[in-house]
Amino acid sequence: MRHPSPDPVRDGQESVWDYPRPPRLERVAQRVTIDLGGERIVDTDDVVRVLETSHPPVYYLPIDAFAVGALRPAAGSSFCEFKGAATYFDVVGGETVAERAGWTYPTPTGAYAELAGRVAVYPRPMDRCTVGGEEVVPQPGGFYGGWITSWVVGPFKGGPGSLGW
């Protein structure tokens, strides 16, 4: 299947079509917050993002940055050809439980070792996720967990017709 044409990039923006495959890790010098169930469950500036062709960044945050009780181990696992085996968490805030909305790589493979002890969260079921004070938009579809901000342009994998990208 043919890849789409990248959207135009303005000053201060980056295109997901310039991201590498295999993915690259990058430390981020911005504060990330997550709200769920009317509570702030994460507020940290210890942030690593994963950049992969056609995907908005996925943000990985230290497990200990989450409020006590905000992460409950959940059933199931998955496997990434680059990062290794993932396990899941239900994410809890207030009276709200977002099932299997967080994941971690307990023993990530070589180049992704920095992800150990970190959790990524699907933004869609959260009340609000921010990067650098900007509210993020979830990546299209229900499978991927990318966070879209004004400084990232697509088109993004995950929407209808993008399976073969």
Secondary structure, DSSP 4 states (H G I P E B T S, - for coil): -PPPPPPP--TT-EEGGGS-SS-EEEEE-S-EEEEETTEEEEEES-EEEEEETTEEEEEEEEGGGBPTTSEEEEEEEEEETTTEEEEEEEEEETTEEEEEEEEE-SS--GGGGGGTTEEEE-STTSSEEEETTEEPEEPSSSS---EE-TTEE---TTSTT-TT-
